[in-house]
């Protein structure tokens, strides 16, 4: 029902209209200390129509996909736009954008696993943990699979079909130290379906061994000292900061709401070493974790270069903000469910690699920290941030030292970026990110490791 020719409905478009059919399919399996705590499958599907008229948007959706409901949704959205026109004063203008076509189906070519096979696979991993790591006091495994299938037709001629999957296994280990739990988690997988990500148990076991060694070190760790220190932010942490503390400030709707980025376009906001991009679908020759070829407004998705050599160069746009800012839309309009309107959202946001080796970066720090794994945190439109750190290490005399216990970092992202003095030459993606701006949606975050100064909460 999703992948069908929608062109026959174009004759019902009286104004600028976007017609979208969508289905999200989720599988969730969780095991805690050998017990299956969750085993669910869900499908959410339906259609929506969005109509632009005289500066106003009308929206309508329906969970039933049929010729009748499609025509009804188009008519209802048109009526809603007309109704809002009478209620609100607005500026009428022609939306920016050109038509685009795309057909991207990333369904696996391998034989699909049954639900029982997925459960058995997770049980096998759980049994391995029980046998191999008997001193673990508690452990949890979560398998999360998401397929997002969309079919779009717009009044300006855009046609786009996509099936973009994601598969992740989340693992958490807990040890007791002096009667208190010490926890650490990691996520495996990313873009693609289960069969594309988890064909080799040995690779999973290797990552679990790394997680075990890290949580053992953390159990013997020390408290970080509070204050401003030279630090190296691992790619995972640099990626989430790039997304939360910088990326959101450069979404054009947030800029219109008064974010710090609005007054800094064309100005220096970071070290000249820093280049920050929201990638559409490829970073170099590599496919990104969340590839977007045509966005949910029918705009061809292009990379948005946000910071170049330390200068804030541009924002992320949909069709409407592009017109308001007198620029081109970047293809950043995205919706999570069929019943959601498309919002300006990041896709794959990352600082570009530099030229330094990680070992060389560590060797330049006499007294500081190597911060690896972030937990939950927050950032606002001023770029001020605070994040938890669940994995980190001392750096003493240019060498990695003891692990540290949970701590926090905080600061103003644009100030922090101005302290960057080295960037590693590698690139790593965090493939399990979900952004919660009004509606949850998958995002990619990543980059290299960066050396900078940051405030650490300490004990």
C-alpha positions in Angstrom: 0.0 0.0 0.0 2.9 2.4 0.7 4.8 2.0 -2.6 2.1 2.9 -5.1 1.9 5.5 -7.9 0.5 8.7 -6.3 0.5 10.8 -9.5 -3.2 10.1 -10.1 -4.0 12.2 -7.0 -2.3 15.3 -8.2 -5.5 16.4 -9.9 -7.0 17.0 -6.5 -4.3 19.5 -5.5 -5.8 23.0 -5.6 -2.9 24.7 -3.9 0.7 23.7 -3.1 0.2 20.2 -1.6 2.3 17.5 -0.1 0.9 14.0 0.0 2.8 11.4 2.1 2.1 7.7 2.8 4.2 6.2 5.6 4.7 3.1 7.6 7.0 2.6 10.6 7.7 -0.9 11.8 9.3 -1.6 15.2 10.5 -4.7 16.9 11.7 -4.5 20.6 13.2 -7.4 22.5 14.7 -6.9 26.0 16.4 -9.4 28.3 17.5 -8.5 31.9 19.6 -11.0 33.8 18.4 -13.9 31.7 14.7 -13.0 31.8 12.8 -11.8 28.7 11.3 -8.5 29.9 9.9 -7.3 26.6 9.0 -8.9 23.2 6.9 -6.6 21.0 6.3 -5.8 17.4 4.3 -2.7 16.2 3.4 -1.1 13.0 2.1 2.5 12.6 0.9 3.4 9.1 -1.2 6.0 7.4 -1.3 9.0 5.2 -1.1 12.8 5.6 -1.7 15.8 3.4 -0.3 19.3 3.9 -1.5 22.3 2.0 0.0 25.8 1.8 -2.3 28.7 1.0 -1.7 32.4 1.5 1.0 31.9 4.1 -0.8 29.3 6.1 -0.5 25.5 6.4 -3.4 23.1 6.6 -2.8 19.5 7.7 -4.8 16.3 7.8 -4.0 12.7 8.4 -5.7 9.3 8.4 -4.5 5.9 9.6 -6.4 4.1 6.8 -4.8 4.2 3.4 -7.3 4.0 0.5 -8.2 6.1 -2.5 -11.1 7.5 -0.6 -9.1 8.5 2.5 -6.3 10.1 0.4 -8.8 12.3 -1.4 -10.5 13.2 1.9 -7.2 14.1 3.5 -6.3 16.4 0.6 -9.7 18.1 0.8 -9.5 18.5 4.6 -6.0 19.9 4.6 -7.1 22.4 1.9 -10.1 23.4 4.0 -7.9 23.8 7.1 -5.5 26.1 5.3 -8.4 28.2 4.0 -9.8 28.4 7.5 -6.5 29.5 9.0 -6.2 32.2 6.3 -9.4 33.8 7.7 -8.1 33.6 11.3 -4.5 34.7 11.0 -2.7 37.5 9.2 0.2 36.1 7.3 2.6 37.0 4.5 1.9 35.3 1.3 4.9 34.2 -0.8 5.9 31.5 -3.2 7.7 28.7 -1.4 11.3 28.0 -2.3 12.4 24.7 -3.8 12.7 22.6 -7.0 11.2 19.3 -7.8 13.2 16.1 -7.1 12.8 12.4 -7.6 14.3 9.5 -5.7 13.7 5.8 -5.1 15.8 4.3 -2.3 14.9 0.9 -0.9 17.5 -0.4 1.7 15.6 -3.6 2.5 18.1 -6.4 3.2 18.9 -8.8 0.4 19.5 -11.5 2.9 17.0 -14.0 4.3 14.9 -12.4 6.9 15.0 -13.7 10.5 11.7 -14.8 12.1 10.7 -13.3 15.4 11.6 -16.5 17.2 15.1 -16.5 15.6 15.6 -13.0 16.9 14.6 -14.0 20.4 16.9 -17.0 20.2 19.8 -14.8 18.9 19.4 -12.5 22.0 19.2 -15.5 24.3 22.5 -16.8 22.8 24.2 -13.5 23.6 22.7 -13.5 27.1 24.0 -17.0 27.8 27.5 -16.0 26.6 27.5 -13.1 29.1 26.4 -15.4 31.9 29.2 -17.9 31.1 32.0 -15.5 30.3 31.4 -12.7 32.9 30.2 -14.3 36.1 31.3 -11.4 38.2 28.8 -9.1 36.5 26.1 -8.3 39.1 23.5 -7.4 36.4 23.3 -7.1 32.7 20.7 -6.0 30.2 20.3 -6.5 26.4 17.9 -4.7 24.2 17.3 -5.3 20.5 15.6 -2.4 18.7 14.7 -2.6 15.0 13.1 0.2 13.0 12.0 0.4 9.4 10.7 3.7 8.1 9.0 3.5 4.7 7.7 6.7 3.0 6.1 7.6 -0.3 5.8 11.3 -1.2 4.2 13.4 -4.0 4.2 17.2 -4.1 2.4 19.7 -6.2 5.6 21.0 -7.6 6.5 17.6 -9.1 8.6 15.9 -6.5 8.3 12.1 -6.2 10.2 10.2 -3.5 10.1 6.6 -2.1 12.4 5.4 0.7 12.7 2.5 3.0 15.4 3.3 5.6 16.1 0.7 8.3 18.0 0.8 11.6 19.0 -2.1 13.8 20.7 -1.7 17.2 21.7 -3.9 20.2 22.1 -2.0 23.5 24.1 -3.8 26.2 24.6 -2.6 29.8 26.9 -4.2 32.4 26.7 -3.5 36.1 29.3 -4.3 38.8 29.2 -3.9 42.5 32.0 -1.9 44.1 31.9 -1.2 47.8 28.2 -2.2 47.8 27.4 0.4 45.1 26.6 -0.4 41.4 29.0 0.8 38.7 27.4 0.8 35.2 28.5 1.2 31.7 26.6 0.6 28.4 27.4 0.5 24.7 25.3 0.3 21.5 26.1 -1.9 18.4 24.7 -1.8 14.9 23.2 1.1 13.0 22.0 1.6 9.5 20.5 -1.4 7.8 18.3 -4.3 8.9 19.2 -6.9 11.5 20.6 -9.3 8.9 22.9 -6.6 7.6 24.3 -5.7 11.1 24.5 -8.9 13.1 25.7 -11.8 11.0 28.8 -12.4 13.1 28.5 -13.3 16.8 32.2 -13.1 17.3 32.1 -9.3 16.5 29.4 -8.8 19.1 31.4 -10.9 21.7 34.5 -8.7 21.0 32.5 -5.6 21.7 31.1 -7.1 24.9 34.6 -8.0 26.0 35.6 -4.3 25.5 32.6 -3.2 27.5 33.5 -5.6 30.3 37.1 -4.3 30.5 35.8 -0.7 30.5 33.3 -1.3 33.3 36.0 -3.2 35.4 38.3 -0.2 35.0 35.5 2.2 35.9 34.8 0.2 39.1 38.4 0.9 40.2 38.2 4.5 39.0 38.6 7.8 40.8 36.6 10.9 41.0 37.4 13.7 38.5 38.4 17.0 39.9 36.2 20.0 39.3 37.4 22.9 37.1 38.4 23.8 33.6 40.8 21.3 32.1 42.4 20.4 28.8 40.4 17.4 27.6 40.1 15.2 24.6 36.4 14.5 23.6 36.1 11.1 21.9 34.1 11.1 18.7 30.9 9.9 20.5 30.9 12.8 22.8 32.0 15.3 20.2 29.2 14.1 18.0 26.4 14.5 20.5 27.7 18.0 21.4 27.8 18.9 17.7 24.2 17.8 17.5 22.7 19.1 20.7 24.7 22.2 21.5 25.5 23.5 18.0 23.2 21.8 15.5 20.0 22.9 17.1 21.0 26.5 17.3 21.4 26.5 13.5 18.0 25.1 12.6 16.3 28.0 10.9 13.1 27.8 12.9 15.2 27.9 16.1 17.2 30.8 14.6 13.9 32.7 14.0 13.0 32.0 17.7 16.1 33.9 18.8 19.0 31.3 19.0 22.5 32.6 19.5 23.4 31.6 15.9 21.1 34.2 14.4 23.4 37.1 15.3 26.6 35.2 14.4 26.1 34.3 10.7 29.4 35.2 8.9 31.2 35.6 12.2 33.9 33.5 13.9 32.3 31.0 16.3 35.0 28.4 16.6 38.7 27.7 16.1 39.7 27.8 12.4 40.3 24.0 12.7 36.6 23.4 13.1 34.4 22.5 10.2 30.8 21.3 11.0 28.5 19.8 8.4 25.0 18.3 8.5 25.4 15.6 5.9 22.4 14.6 3.7 23.2 11.0 2.8 27.0 10.5 2.2 30.1 11.7 4.0 32.7 11.3 1.3 32.1 7.9 -0.2 30.4 6.5 2.9 26.7 6.2 3.4 25.6 8.1 6.5 23.7 6.4 9.4 20.4 8.2 8.4 20.6 8.9 4.6 18.1 11.4 3.3 18.0 11.9 -0.4 14.7 13.8 -0.7 13.1 15.3 2.4 9.5 15.1 3.5 8.7 18.4 1.6 10.1 16.9 -1.7 13.3 18.9 -1.6 16.5 17.4 -2.9 18.6 16.9 0.3 22.0 18.5 0.2 24.8 18.9 2.7 24.4 21.9 5.0 27.9 23.4 5.7 27.2 25.1 9.1 30.7 26.0 10.2 33.7 26.4 7.8 37.2 27.1 9.2 35.6 28.5 12.3 33.1 30.8 10.6 29.4 30.2 10.9 28.3 29.9 7.2 24.7 28.8 7.0 21.6 27.3 8.7 19.4 24.3 8.0 16.2 25.1 6.1 12.9 23.9 5.0 11.0 25.5 2.0 9.4 28.2 4.1 12.5 29.4 6.1 14.6 29.3 2.9 12.3 31.9 1.4 12.3 34.0 4.5 16.1 33.9 4.6 16.5 34.4 0.9 18.4 31.2 0.4 17.9 27.6 -0.9 16.2 24.9 1.2 18.7 22.2 2.3 16.3 19.3 2.5 16.1 19.2 6.3 12.3 18.9 6.6 11.6 15.5 8.3 8.6 13.8 10.0 8.7 10.7 12.2 5.2 9.4 11.8 2.6 9.7 9.1 0.6 11.9 11.5 3.5 14.3 12.1 4.1 17.5 10.1 7.6 17.8 8.7 9.9 20.0 10.9 13.4 21.3 10.3 15.5 18.4 11.7 19.2 17.4 11.5 20.2 14.3 9.5 23.8 13.4 10.1 25.7 16.1 12.0 29.5 15.9 12.5 32.7 17.9 12.8 35.0 17.0 10.0 38.3 15.1 10.7 41.5 17.0 11.1 45.1 15.9 10.7 46.2 14.7 14.2 46.7 11.3 15.6 44.8 10.5 18.8 48.0 9.3 20.5 49.7 12.5 19.6 46.8 14.5 21.0 47.0 12.6 24.3 50.7 13.2 24.5 50.2 17.0 24.5 48.2 17.0 27.8 50.1 17.0 31.1 47.0 17.0 33.4 43.6 16.5 31.9 41.0 14.0 30.8 40.0 11.7 27.9 36.2 11.7 27.9 34.6 8.9 26.0 31.0 8.1 26.6 28.2 10.6 27.2 24.8 10.0 28.9 21.8 12.2 28.9 22.2 16.0 28.8 20.7 19.2 27.7 21.5 22.2 25.6 19.6 25.4 24.8 19.4 28.0 22.1 22.3 30.0 23.6 24.5 26.8 23.0 24.9 26.4 26.7 25.1 22.7 27.5 25.5 20.1 30.3 26.1 16.4 29.7 26.8 13.5 31.9 30.0 11.5 31.3 29.8 7.7 32.0 33.2 6.8 30.7 36.4 8.8 30.9 40.0 8.5 31.9 42.7 10.7 33.5 45.5 12.0 31.3 48.8 12.3 33.3 52.0 13.4 31.7 50.8 12.7 28.2 49.5 9.2 29.0 46.1 7.6 29.7 45.6 6.9 33.4 42.9 5.7 35.6 39.3 5.6 34.7 37.0 8.1 36.3 33.6 7.7 37.9 30.5 9.4 36.5 30.8 13.1 36.1 29.5 16.0 34.1 30.8 18.6 31.7 29.2 22.0 31.0 29.8 25.2 29.2 28.9 27.3 26.1 29.5 25.3 22.9 30.6 28.2 20.8 33.1 29.3 23.5 34.3 25.7 23.8 34.8 25.4 20.1 37.1 28.4 20.2 39.5 26.5 22.4 39.9 23.6 20.0 43.6 23.1 19.2 43.7 19.6 17.7 41.3 17.3 15.8 42.0 13.7 15.0 42.2 12.3 11.5 39.6 9.6 12.0 35.8 9.6 11.7 33.3 7.6 13.7 29.5 7.7 13.7 27.1 7.3 16.6 24.5 5.1 14.9 21.7 5.0 17.5 20.8 8.6 18.0 17.2 9.7 18.4 16.4 13.5 18.5 13.4 14.6 20.5 12.5 18.0 19.0 8.7 17.9 19.3 8.7 14.4 17.8 11.3 11.6 18.0 13.3 10.9 14.9 16.5 8.9 14.0 19.6 11.1 13.5 23.3 10.4 12.9 26.0 12.1 15.0 29.7 11.7 14.8 33.1 13.0 13.9 36.6 12.8 15.1 38.1 13.3 18.6 38.8 16.9 19.5 41.2 18.6 22.0 39.7 21.5 23.8 39.0 23.0 27.2 35.8 22.2 29.1 34.4 22.6 32.6 34.2 19.3 34.6 31.8 18.9 37.5 34.0 16.6 39.5 33.1 15.1 42.8 
